[in-house]
Amino acid sequence: MNDTFKLMVARRSVRKYSSEPVDDEKLDVIVRAGLLSPSGHSKYPCEFIIVKDKSMLEKMSHCRVGAAKMLEGAGAAIVVLADREKSDVIIEDASVAMMSMHLMAASLGLASCWIQVRARDAEDGRPSEEFLRELLGFPTNFQCQSVLSIGVPERSSKPHDLDRLKLEKIHREKF
């Protein structure tokens, strides 16, 4: 089993973090992984906002109904934006960037969780994107796709059980 596959087996979505701060150098590496992600037609429409301020993380924790509370205890968050004017595949590009950052965080010993923003609502009933735009001030040509919560894990997580993979979902040559 190669190192990348081992990392994928070990990576879990984590919602509880210790109070230990997240190192800025690690955050820089994580965001660089997002910048290195493939992009349709090499348009690279994604931009990122790193948030470490505890009061802002608490405010951001209300950006989704029942799904973003982990931001209150996170050491940081990375908001993934994509410029609608640069590409017609911003959802795909943002998703690839998000997954790259999710895996990079795990490789650095950090825990993370993907918080979907696009097509979701905030606790106050507004679209999640509108809620975050008001807090973070990104321009209207940028669509907010997701937020990656990041922190030092409160406890270690059990890796995925490979025996539970649904191998019957793999088809060869045709469905």
Summary of the structure (lengths in Angstrom):
residues: 175
radius of gyration: 16.6
end to end distance: 27.1
largest distance: 52.3
contacts: 521
relative contact order: 0.23
helix: 39%
strand: 20%
